Amino acid sequence: MSQKLAFLMGICSLKFFVVSVLSVAFTLLSIMSLLATPLTSHPLSMSWRFSSPSFLKGQQSQNQKGDTLDLQRVLRQTAMPDKTVIITTLNQAWATRNTMIDLFLESFSLGINTTKFLNHLLIVALDQQSYDRCVGIHSHCFQLRTVGVDFSGEKSFMTPDYLNLMWRRIDFLRQILEEGYSFVFSDADIMWFRDPFPYISPDADVQIACDHYLGYPKSLRNRANGGFLYARANKRTINFYKYWYMAKEVFPGMHDQDVLNKIKRDDALLEFGLRLEFFDTKYISGFCQSSHDFEKVVTMHANCCYGLQSKLDDLRQILADWRKFRSMTPSRKRFEKLMWSAPKACLSSSSLVH
């Protein structure tokens, strides 16, 4: 019996040795093939380089030339003098009258010196219905066409359609950077109360909001939320967005935000030279970790919330609280401690999901 066991162990060891040799040989051949275009030794980057030519060209196969020309035109019309544009995305479910897009735009008119940003806001419509609604209520609209995919309805959290929607957005934002434009991306379920630009670090290539902020803007322990972020147009951020997009193949079934939290520590980002920072939730806030200082809060995101109706219910209450704050006299603000009335519906939705 012991001889048979020893024999089997010997066979297993031989198989392991052969597999190891073949693996090393393949890796060496792969590295040799990559020497012409060196970037990083990270395994994910190797899979990136072995991807299809359409990706290496920025997946332009998804966009007709006419669409690219239309995008270039609308970017020129929308951008600030320094070629920065504010971007949100919209589908039919969020474009219905008296729902999300209306609250989003209303927040700019209720905020402090935020109305001016509407001139630099590009609404990216993901279907025909949301594009038609956009041109009726806003000056700068672009229809992002994706062949064979319907992005019109409400996409339940983590369903295949939801994931496709999130990853299509990441790929589109990479295209914006390649056109030479920096951007602030904001989900439409974020209310704008103040100018966020003074809170953008001059040293950051990418600065991202947090579900949970731990007190230091460069700490990779901060829990990132891609619903609000700033990206500076340069080669580092373009490489980052390509890397982020390709990472979905390594982490199948995960959405962009969770993948971002997986890759933010990767050595490849250091090799890109990417300078990554995070926004303090005291200013760029959300339901996950709310800022209770009405004098400092800049934006409020309906994060840690599931379902369109839950978001709408709580954001309407948030806007009502903000209107009350704006109507208060300075003396009343000093002596009366105002608190947010939300989230409530979102807390229930989160407990149901989990």
VOGU-3710 file (C-alpha; in Angstrom, 3 decimals, decimal comma):
1> msqklaflmg> 0,000/0,000/0,000  2,785/2,406/0,893  4,535/1,598/-2,403  1,359/2,414/-4,360  0,982/5,667/-2,431  4,588/6,602/-3,128  4,076/5,778/-6,818  0,949/7,972/-7,052  2,705/10,815/-5,269  5,561/10,517/-7,732
11> icslkffvvs> 3,137/10,747/-10,674  1,490/13,836/-9,158  4,862/15,482/-8,608  5,822/14,791/-12,230  2,564/16,289/-13,491  3,074/19,367/-11,344  6,636/19,721/-12,662  5,505/19,466/-16,310  2,718/22,003/-15,788  5,143/24,394/-14,069
21> vlsvaftlls> 7,666/24,114/-16,910  4,998/24,716/-19,535  3,659/27,696/-17,561  7,122/29,262/-17,285  7,765/28,648/-20,982  4,489/30,289/-21,962  5,211/33,255/-19,698  8,654/33,741/-21,244  7,213/33,602/-24,744  4,517/36,082/-23,713
31> imsllatplt> 7,050/38,484/-22,263  9,170/38,260/-25,409  6,124/39,141/-27,511  5,440/42,156/-25,301  8,907/43,671/-25,427  7,981/45,756/-28,446  5,318/47,563/-26,392  6,482/47,485/-22,759  4,138/48,774/-20,121  4,026/46,580/-17,029
41> shplsmswrf> 4,672/43,064/-15,825  1,238/42,811/-14,235  -0,710/39,712/-15,399  -3,818/41,775/-16,090  -1,885/43,991/-18,453  -0,717/40,898/-20,338  -4,321/39,859/-20,922  -4,998/43,443/-22,020  -2,357/43,217/-24,734  -3,662/39,881/-25,959
51> sspsflkgqq> -7,175/41,332/-26,316  -8,923/42,027/-29,609  -7,729/44,785/-31,949  -11,062/46,599/-31,506  -10,237/47,160/-27,835  -6,687/48,311/-28,529  -8,161/50,926/-30,853  -10,489/52,041/-28,081  -13,434/49,876/-29,137  -14,227/52,304/-31,912
61> sqnqkgdtld> -16,067/49,441/-33,603  -19,001/50,329/-31,317  -19,097/53,924/-32,570  -19,794/55,055/-36,099  -17,585/57,811/-37,507  -20,590/60,131/-37,556  -21,128/59,541/-33,835  -17,477/60,376/-33,126  -17,738/63,623/-35,074  -20,964/64,466/-33,241
71> lqrvlrqtam> -19,257/63,782/-29,902  -16,332/66,044/-30,806  -18,764/68,808/-31,741  -20,827/68,583/-28,555  -17,678/68,434/-26,405  -16,397/71,660/-27,979  -19,749/73,325/-27,289  -20,027/72,091/-23,708  -16,491/72,283/-22,318  -15,089/74,995/-20,076
81> pdktviittl> -12,145/77,053/-21,397  -9,704/74,545/-19,855  -11,416/71,683/-21,768  -13,203/70,274/-18,719  -16,743/68,974/-19,090  -19,303/67,725/-16,553  -20,909/64,440/-17,632  -23,875/62,387/-16,529  -25,596/59,426/-18,172  -29,311/58,916/-18,640
91> nqawatrntm> -31,628/56,116/-19,705  -35,394/56,037/-20,202  -36,159/54,965/-16,628  -34,348/57,987/-15,171  -35,574/60,349/-17,916  -39,293/59,986/-17,199  -40,930/63,292/-16,251  -40,727/64,281/-12,574  -38,116/61,646/-11,793  -34,344/61,515/-11,502
101> idlflesfsl> -33,115/63,825/-14,241  -35,496/66,551/-13,066  -34,205/66,348/-9,485  -30,620/66,378/-10,746  -31,099/69,522/-12,834  -33,161/71,196/-10,115  -30,300/70,790/-7,642  -28,087/73,009/-9,813  -30,671/75,790/-9,644  -31,007/75,394/-5,859
111> ginttkflnh> -27,274/75,207/-5,160  -24,909/78,047/-4,303  -23,309/79,347/-7,528  -23,991/76,081/-9,330  -26,422/77,216/-12,044  -23,456/78,194/-14,244  -22,386/74,550/-14,473  -25,475/73,671/-16,511  -23,730/75,355/-19,449  -20,961/72,768/-19,149
121> llivaldqqs> -23,079/69,686/-18,396  -23,229/66,994/-21,076  -26,081/64,521/-20,680  -25,194/61,241/-22,371  -28,405/59,487/-23,369  -28,244/55,700/-23,581  -31,416/55,199/-25,636  -33,669/57,120/-28,011  -36,327/57,944/-25,413  -33,873/59,537/-22,985
131> ydrcvgihsh> -32,230/61,465/-25,830  -35,612/62,863/-26,907  -36,311/63,936/-23,309  -32,847/65,459/-22,976  -33,133/67,723/-26,032  -36,416/68,993/-24,620  -34,957/70,108/-21,279  -31,223/70,689/-21,775  -28,813/72,301/-24,219  -26,068/69,685/-24,431
141> cfqlrtvgvd> -27,092/66,115/-25,224  -25,326/63,188/-26,868  -26,833/59,827/-27,780  -24,481/56,937/-27,074  -25,422/54,076/-29,372  -24,547/50,498/-28,489  -25,416/47,909/-31,107  -27,675/45,100/-29,916  -28,148/46,371/-26,358  -31,250/47,953/-24,817
151> fsgeksfmtp> -30,387/50,322/-21,949  -33,826/51,954/-21,737  -35,533/50,369/-18,700  -34,662/50,471/-15,019  -31,682/48,195/-14,467  -31,892/46,288/-11,203  -28,678/46,218/-9,222  -26,148/43,587/-10,406  -28,308/42,135/-13,193  -26,511/41,484/-16,524
161> dylnlmwrri> -28,113/44,589/-18,075  -26,978/46,686/-15,114  -23,408/45,431/-15,467  -23,395/46,065/-19,223  -24,609/49,599/-18,589  -21,902/50,315/-16,021  -19,083/48,952/-18,181  -20,302/50,745/-21,306  -20,056/53,945/-19,299  -16,440/53,238/-18,309
171> dflrqileeg> -15,466/52,639/-21,919  -17,180/55,863/-23,034  -15,376/57,925/-20,402  -12,084/56,572/-21,725  -13,094/57,926/-25,126  -13,688/61,390/-23,616  -10,137/61,371/-22,268  -8,752/60,288/-25,629  -10,490/63,281/-27,210  -8,378/65,457/-24,894
181> ysfvfsdadi> -11,080/66,493/-22,400  -10,904/66,266/-18,624  -14,206/65,598/-16,894  -16,196/65,505/-13,716  -18,503/62,517/-13,940  -21,609/62,651/-11,776  -24,362/60,088/-11,493  -27,773/61,701/-11,923  -28,762/60,635/-8,392  -26,290/63,175/-6,983
191> mwfrdpfpyi> -27,554/66,564/-5,854  -25,197/69,518/-6,444  -25,251/72,155/-3,683  -21,889/73,916/-4,136  -18,997/74,227/-6,575  -16,899/71,015/-6,309  -13,878/72,328/-8,204  -12,119/73,895/-5,185  -12,068/70,392/-3,656  -10,258/68,807/-6,612
201> spdadvqiac> -6,599/68,221/-5,818  -4,224/69,923/-8,302  -1,931/66,900/-7,932  -4,485/64,204/-8,756  -4,913/62,535/-12,138  -8,040/60,825/-10,845  -9,995/61,806/-7,734  -12,889/59,603/-6,680  -15,767/59,869/-4,226  -16,070/57,388/-1,374
211> dhylgypksl> -18,742/55,237/0,169  -16,556/55,362/3,275  -13,721/57,875/3,748  -11,073/57,087/6,343  -9,544/60,534/6,830  -6,654/60,666/4,338  -7,149/61,509/0,625  -4,381/59,215/-0,655  -5,244/56,164/1,447  -6,112/53,160/-0,700
221> rnranggfly> -8,188/51,883/2,206  -10,867/54,432/1,311  -13,870/52,659/-0,203  -14,201/54,190/-3,673  -17,475/55,083/-5,365  -17,212/55,820/-9,089  -20,509/57,721/-9,153  -18,628/60,996/-8,723  -15,085/61,438/-9,934  -12,698/63,800/-11,639
231> arankrtinf> -10,316/62,601/-14,353  -7,587/64,759/-15,871  -6,955/64,103/-19,568  -3,477/62,592/-19,985  -1,830/59,294/-20,922  -1,902/58,078/-17,329  -5,662/58,372/-16,991  -6,269/56,884/-20,445  -4,165/53,849/-19,487  -6,017/53,657/-16,167
241> ykywymakev> -9,428/53,584/-17,860  -8,256/50,928/-20,310  -6,884/48,881/-17,426  -10,084/49,337/-15,409  -12,218/48,237/-18,350  -10,101/45,157/-19,076  -10,215/44,163/-15,415  -13,835/43,100/-15,879  -12,496/40,032/-17,668  -10,451/39,107/-14,599
251> fpgmhdqdvl> -13,360/39,750/-12,214  -16,424/38,522/-14,158  -19,842/39,325/-12,731  -18,588/42,329/-10,744  -19,562/45,916/-11,434  -17,126/48,715/-12,130  -17,013/50,061/-8,584  -16,118/46,743/-6,964  -13,515/46,078/-9,649  -12,026/49,521/-8,999
261> nkikrddall> -11,673/48,650/-5,330  -9,908/45,443/-6,405  -7,381/47,062/-8,761  -6,604/50,314/-6,919  -3,609/48,648/-5,214  -2,230/47,048/-8,388  1,413/47,675/-9,227  0,367/48,548/-12,772  -1,189/51,805/-11,544  2,169/52,756/-10,050
271> efglrleffd> 3,877/51,922/-13,323  1,397/54,118/-15,171  2,431/56,858/-12,733  -1,232/57,387/-11,875  -1,843/59,864/-9,057  -5,014/58,681/-7,357  -6,817/60,556/-4,585  -10,198/60,389/-2,841  -12,785/63,015/-1,925  -13,645/63,639/1,718
281> tkyisgfcqs> -17,269/62,673/2,443  -17,546/65,824/4,535  -17,853/67,616/1,186  -18,554/65,054/-1,561  -21,083/63,162/0,485  -23,647/60,404/0,201  -26,077/58,245/2,101  -23,377/55,693/2,956  -21,511/58,269/5,053  -23,472/61,500/5,167
291> shdfekvvtm> -22,078/64,934/5,863  -24,252/66,632/8,441  -22,647/70,038/7,993  -24,979/72,054/5,767  -22,352/74,812/5,637  -19,794/72,530/3,975  -21,606/69,804/2,032  -20,991/70,086/-1,721  -22,863/67,118/-3,194  -25,164/64,414/-1,842
301> hanccyglqs> -25,324/60,999/-3,512  -28,122/58,458/-3,094  -25,590/55,655/-2,703  -26,093/52,609/-0,471  -29,596/52,634/-1,942  -31,384/50,221/-4,264  -34,358/50,896/-6,490  -35,388/54,033/-8,359  -38,380/54,828/-6,154  -36,333/54,645/-2,939
311> klddlrqila> -33,798/57,056/-4,386  -36,493/59,444/-5,575  -38,289/59,477/-2,224  -35,160/60,289/-0,259  -33,662/62,768/-2,726  -36,903/64,753/-2,778  -36,636/65,002/0,985  -32,964/66,021/0,701  -33,909/68,864/-1,650  -36,673/69,945/0,746
321> dwrkfrsmtp> -34,129/70,070/3,585  -31,749/72,083/1,412  -34,474/74,579/0,496  -35,192/75,028/4,199  -31,518/75,639/4,906  -31,264/78,206/2,099  -34,314/80,054/3,420  -32,960/80,361/6,968  -31,444/83,615/8,196  -27,790/83,588/9,325
331> srkrfeklmw> -28,815/83,975/12,963  -31,282/81,099/12,717  -28,589/78,911/11,126  -26,310/79,635/14,093  -28,840/78,609/16,722  -30,858/75,890/14,979  -29,196/72,569/14,239  -30,621/71,339/10,957  -30,464/67,599/10,196  -31,166/65,676/7,007
341> sapkaclsss> -34,556/63,971/6,933  -33,168/61,221/4,693  -32,198/58,515/4,009  -35,187/56,506/5,131  -36,541/54,667/2,093  -32,970/53,894/1,060  -32,172/52,332/4,423  -35,100/49,962/3,945  -34,033/49,146/0,374  -30,483/48,400/1,504
351> slvh> -31,646/46,037/4,265  -33,866/44,180/1,791  -30,987/43,668/-0,640  -28,600/42,481/2,046
//
